[in-house]
């Protein structure tokens, strides 16, 4: 049985959700980690019984025993680390967003093509049972041609309190690319990844300017000084198929749901659907009847953050395509980047 050796770059935060997946995989084993903070490395290494701990990222990337690099750093460092890993002959799974700009994603794609290795974006919502079930049902033609979608990912006081998320020099952007990347990627995937042709968007700060504003992650507290990214973004997107999308994203909103509200509505010529409920809304035109149905789902046996790692390793062993191709992440980042451009110009952005 093939056992792929894994090196994790950036061992705080999101890396902790990947580790159960690497442990569950029949084909992978984490043997090394790298982080700039020695104390974080020691905690992580002790928790997962890993002794190869480096503050020099290059030492892990260039280790000839390592087959996979798992990139879990802040957004602005994704591209350079991933490209270095690909050039060193490693397969790469990289946390979302794949990179903060379309230009950086294109550089990563070029490096992937040169290396012949696999590159995957860790878009964990695709690996949830309800997402897989909805995608499979849509593939049967249940919706017909999807011509419109509404999607949102909204939080009430759900803003991160760490400057790794709130400073553009580390994150590349705010709520738009932190959580907007999740719901946009999922929606485009369900729609069949049509090519976007234009975006009208806004990206703003209203509530986070309040000196008493607070958030909950990584710990509950007031927002630190120095935040320079948006808390909210909205967009209207047109696709070459003629389909349209309305997108709403916020870390802070006077919304009616505590915590997080993430929903997607798809409208097609044969019916509509809703995620995460996996409800379908259809019409019997002969009898002039409306009917709804809901998919019955089994509980997820493996948490989605973990399952994405399992399926990444399996795809390498099987010689299968990347479970989340970088080209699809390029579509996502093209749209999100256009929201920022539309905010600056006050105009529609043609892609």
Legacy VTK file of the C-alpha trace (Angstrom):
# vtk DataFile Version 3.0
C-alpha trace
ASCII
DATASET POLYDATA
POINTS 351 float
0.000 0.000 0.000
1.287 3.445 -0.943
1.976 5.756 2.005
2.447 9.395 1.057
4.526 11.459 3.467
3.011 14.824 4.399
4.599 18.070 5.593
2.316 20.735 7.071
3.247 24.404 6.638
1.572 26.575 9.274
0.477 24.433 12.217
-1.953 26.751 13.995
-5.624 27.358 13.341
-6.931 25.469 10.331
-4.125 22.878 10.332
-5.726 21.322 13.407
-8.802 20.431 11.349
-6.682 18.696 8.686
-4.833 16.389 11.047
-7.725 13.962 11.699
-7.998 13.527 7.920
-4.358 12.648 7.497
-4.696 10.187 10.376
-7.804 8.646 8.790
-6.198 8.267 5.356
-4.953 4.824 4.337
-2.433 6.509 2.059
-0.924 9.390 4.040
1.182 10.065 7.104
2.264 13.445 8.469
5.974 13.363 9.282
6.905 17.053 9.558
5.612 20.524 10.282
6.901 24.057 9.829
5.857 27.288 11.504
7.474 30.603 12.386
6.432 30.216 16.041
8.494 27.595 17.918
5.959 27.368 20.750
3.141 26.587 18.294
5.317 23.922 16.688
6.063 22.285 20.020
2.385 22.180 21.007
1.347 20.753 17.661
4.165 18.224 17.548
3.368 17.037 21.033
-0.330 16.692 20.294
0.212 14.631 17.133
3.446 12.864 18.103
5.486 14.470 15.301
9.164 15.081 15.943
10.297 16.745 12.696
9.595 20.398 13.543
11.118 23.276 11.562
10.970 27.054 11.659
12.536 27.004 8.173
9.754 26.316 5.659
12.247 25.433 2.925
13.631 22.573 5.021
10.262 20.813 4.884
9.486 21.727 1.275
12.823 20.371 0.049
12.828 17.215 2.164
13.127 14.348 -0.383
11.083 12.049 1.859
8.001 14.278 1.673
5.411 13.751 -1.069
2.653 16.221 -0.050
2.810 19.764 1.272
-0.286 20.943 3.167
-0.327 24.765 3.126
-2.196 26.218 6.128
-0.624 29.679 6.373
-2.330 33.096 6.110
-3.598 33.834 2.604
-0.822 36.113 1.369
1.761 33.338 1.697
-0.183 30.595 -0.118
1.116 31.222 -3.621
4.846 31.432 -2.965
4.888 28.430 -0.615
2.753 26.325 -2.961
4.847 27.231 -6.006
8.065 26.391 -4.158
6.563 23.044 -3.140
5.420 22.237 -6.674
8.839 23.160 -8.026
10.340 20.795 -5.444
8.215 17.987 -6.890
5.536 17.856 -4.189
1.786 17.523 -4.483
0.056 20.488 -2.822
-3.194 20.877 -0.945
-3.634 24.548 -0.045
-6.185 26.161 2.220
-8.752 28.497 0.759
-8.500 30.954 -0.873
-5.970 29.313 -3.162
-4.388 32.773 -3.463
-5.689 36.312 -2.891
-5.513 37.358 -6.560
-6.243 35.718 -9.906
-2.685 36.507 -11.041
-1.270 34.464 -8.157
-3.637 31.571 -8.899
-2.433 31.581 -12.506
1.176 31.403 -11.300
0.242 28.384 -9.197
-1.447 26.709 -12.163
1.647 27.272 -14.283
3.839 25.733 -11.569
1.469 22.779 -11.302
1.588 22.182 -15.048
5.392 22.396 -15.067
5.719 19.968 -12.169
3.091 17.445 -13.234
1.956 17.265 -9.609
-1.517 17.700 -8.122
-2.770 21.023 -6.773
-6.017 21.217 -4.806
-7.831 23.965 -2.926
-9.147 22.895 0.472
-12.779 23.921 -0.050
-14.173 21.720 2.688
-17.870 22.498 2.177
-17.781 20.476 -1.055
-17.008 17.380 1.031
-20.017 17.627 3.352
-22.638 14.929 2.828
-25.414 17.388 2.034
-23.241 19.105 -0.596
-22.354 15.812 -2.288
-25.987 14.686 -2.240
-27.268 17.943 -3.727
-24.595 17.887 -6.435
-25.466 14.297 -7.363
-29.177 15.090 -7.584
-28.558 18.160 -9.742
-26.458 15.967 -12.047
-29.580 13.877 -12.796
-31.175 16.961 -14.398
-33.519 17.676 -11.477
-33.140 21.432 -11.948
-32.778 21.546 -15.714
-30.828 24.635 -16.765
-29.836 26.657 -13.696
-30.369 30.281 -14.703
-30.269 32.105 -11.354
-28.818 31.650 -7.869
-28.905 33.478 -4.547
-26.191 32.762 -2.001
-25.093 34.230 1.263
-22.734 33.597 4.136
-23.643 35.962 6.939
-22.429 36.194 10.506
-23.667 38.160 13.487
-20.577 39.367 15.400
-18.690 36.561 13.659
-15.600 38.572 12.801
-12.157 37.107 13.575
-10.218 39.032 16.206
-6.718 38.184 14.962
-4.726 40.554 12.750
-3.844 37.606 10.500
-7.407 37.998 9.197
-7.861 41.751 9.679
-4.657 43.094 8.068
-4.531 43.044 4.296
-0.767 42.431 4.294
-1.472 38.956 5.726
-4.975 38.123 4.501
-5.232 39.911 1.157
-8.789 40.948 2.040
-11.585 40.643 4.551
-14.882 38.795 4.694
-15.096 38.736 0.899
-12.229 36.278 0.479
-12.273 34.735 3.952
-15.821 33.355 3.983
-17.127 34.553 0.623
-14.795 32.050 -1.006
-16.747 29.228 0.682
-20.259 29.999 -0.489
-19.155 31.252 -3.911
-17.106 28.126 -4.614
-19.993 25.900 -3.550
-22.515 27.816 -5.663
-20.368 27.822 -8.808
-19.726 24.087 -8.371
-23.461 23.373 -8.113
-24.081 25.527 -11.201
-21.490 23.588 -13.203
-18.819 26.325 -13.013
-20.118 28.630 -15.762
-17.664 31.293 -16.908
-18.304 34.717 -15.301
-18.440 37.697 -17.666
-19.253 40.670 -15.418
-19.450 41.652 -11.740
-21.024 44.593 -9.947
-20.059 44.685 -6.293
-19.479 46.608 -3.104
-17.099 45.981 -0.209
-17.459 48.104 2.898
-17.000 48.717 6.620
-19.835 50.058 8.744
-19.963 48.128 12.018
-16.283 47.279 12.483
-15.415 50.985 12.764
-17.273 51.077 16.067
-14.540 51.076 18.767
-16.721 48.710 20.800
-17.090 46.138 17.985
-16.237 42.594 19.004
-15.799 39.120 17.557
-15.436 35.554 18.716
-12.484 33.880 16.959
-9.812 32.818 17.827
-11.009 34.177 21.151
-13.899 36.389 22.181
-12.976 40.060 22.486
-12.817 43.570 21.057
-11.333 44.089 17.614
-7.655 45.043 17.660
-6.336 48.288 16.200
-5.034 48.086 12.652
-7.935 46.430 10.809
-7.863 47.559 7.171
-10.131 45.060 5.377
-13.838 44.988 4.612
-16.416 43.352 6.875
-19.111 43.033 4.184
-19.339 42.459 0.423
-22.182 42.069 -2.046
-22.249 41.312 -5.763
-24.349 40.708 -8.837
-22.643 38.337 -11.285
-23.468 37.511 -14.913
-22.215 34.357 -16.666
-21.629 33.552 -20.304
-24.540 31.083 -20.161
-26.893 33.979 -19.336
-27.218 32.800 -15.729
-27.025 35.292 -12.851
-26.020 35.222 -9.188
-26.696 37.493 -6.221
-24.057 37.088 -3.511
-23.985 38.466 0.059
-21.138 38.104 2.570
-20.605 39.571 6.028
-18.653 38.981 9.228
-20.789 41.508 11.124
-24.456 42.041 10.434
-27.583 42.820 12.437
-28.986 39.531 11.174
-31.647 37.332 12.776
-29.367 34.329 13.266
-26.749 34.051 15.975
-23.471 32.704 14.708
-23.443 31.912 10.981
-26.134 31.716 8.306
-24.904 30.078 5.088
-27.520 29.362 2.412
-27.779 28.805 -1.328
-30.819 28.840 -3.589
-30.628 27.534 -7.160
-33.357 28.181 -9.724
-33.638 26.130 -12.911
-36.009 25.444 -15.760
-37.169 22.166 -14.152
-37.100 23.135 -10.486
-35.390 24.917 -7.631
-33.315 23.771 -4.684
-31.972 24.938 -1.358
-28.760 24.157 0.493
-28.061 23.107 3.237
-31.556 21.614 3.625
-31.330 19.722 0.291
-34.933 20.635 -0.501
-36.206 20.583 -4.096
-39.162 22.597 -5.420
-40.824 21.354 -8.598
-43.979 21.741 -10.655
-46.318 19.261 -12.357
-47.604 21.361 -15.232
-50.065 18.714 -16.467
-51.931 18.587 -13.144
-51.103 22.165 -12.145
-49.563 20.951 -8.880
-46.594 22.176 -6.879
-44.553 19.762 -4.813
-41.509 19.820 -2.579
-39.184 17.002 -1.590
-36.182 16.721 0.704
-33.247 14.363 0.277
-32.756 11.953 3.178
-29.144 12.115 4.271
-26.951 9.911 6.412
-24.729 11.626 8.966
-21.225 12.522 7.808
-18.882 9.752 8.943
-15.832 11.963 8.464
-15.821 15.704 9.149
-15.458 17.652 5.844
-12.126 19.308 6.728
-10.741 15.827 7.338
-12.419 14.195 4.346
-10.849 16.635 1.896
-7.401 15.388 2.989
-8.474 11.755 2.693
-9.824 12.295 -0.830
-6.767 14.304 -1.904
-4.425 11.446 -0.973
-6.752 8.913 -2.606
-6.825 10.909 -5.846
-3.003 10.943 -5.974
-2.817 7.178 -5.472
-5.563 6.544 -8.044
-4.110 8.941 -10.610
-7.455 10.771 -10.572
-8.000 14.494 -11.207
-7.739 16.997 -8.375
-10.949 16.910 -6.286
-11.005 20.738 -6.408
-9.215 21.875 -9.591
-7.269 25.124 -9.448
-9.079 26.348 -12.569
-12.320 26.416 -10.577
-10.596 28.367 -7.813
-9.427 30.809 -10.481
-13.077 31.474 -11.373
-13.865 32.107 -7.708
-10.983 34.511 -7.196
-11.704 36.312 -10.470
-15.188 37.144 -9.187
-14.065 38.107 -5.673
-11.258 40.273 -7.045
-13.758 41.975 -9.340
-15.896 42.888 -6.310
-12.963 44.885 -4.945
-12.391 46.516 -8.340
-16.082 47.388 -8.672
-16.024 48.924 -5.179
-13.080 51.135 -6.188
-14.541 52.285 -9.502
-18.223 52.303 -8.619
-18.875 50.498 -11.880
-19.580 47.098 -13.354
-16.396 45.127 -14.084
-16.224 43.233 -17.380
-14.117 40.079 -17.154
LINES 1 352
351 0 1 2 3 4 5 6 7 8 9 10 11 12 13 14 15 16 17 18 19 20 21 22 23 24 25 26 27 28 29 30 31 32 33 34 35 36 37 38 39 40 41 42 43 44 45 46 47 48 49 50 51 52 53 54 55 56 57 58 59 60 61 62 63 64 65 66 67 68 69 70 71 72 73 74 75 76 77 78 79 80 81 82 83 84 85 86 87 88 89 90 91 92 93 94 95 96 97 98 99 100 101 102 103 104 105 106 107 108 109 110 111 112 113 114 115 116 117 118 119 120 121 122 123 124 125 126 127 128 129 130 131 132 133 134 135 136 137 138 139 140 141 142 143 144 145 146 147 148 149 150 151 152 153 154 155 156 157 158 159 160 161 162 163 164 165 166 167 168 169 170 171 172 173 174 175 176 177 178 179 180 181 182 183 184 185 186 187 188 189 190 191 192 193 194 195 196 197 198 199 200 201 202 203 204 205 206 207 208 209 210 211 212 213 214 215 216 217 218 219 220 221 222 223 224 225 226 227 228 229 230 231 232 233 234 235 236 237 238 239 240 241 242 243 244 245 246 247 248 249 250 251 252 253 254 255 256 257 258 259 260 261 262 263 264 265 266 267 268 269 270 271 272 273 274 275 276 277 278 279 280 281 282 283 284 285 286 287 288 289 290 291 292 293 294 295 296 297 298 299 300 301 302 303 304 305 306 307 308 309 310 311 312 313 314 315 316 317 318 319 320 321 322 323 324 325 326 327 328 329 330 331 332 333 334 335 336 337 338 339 340 341 342 343 344 345 346 347 348 349 350
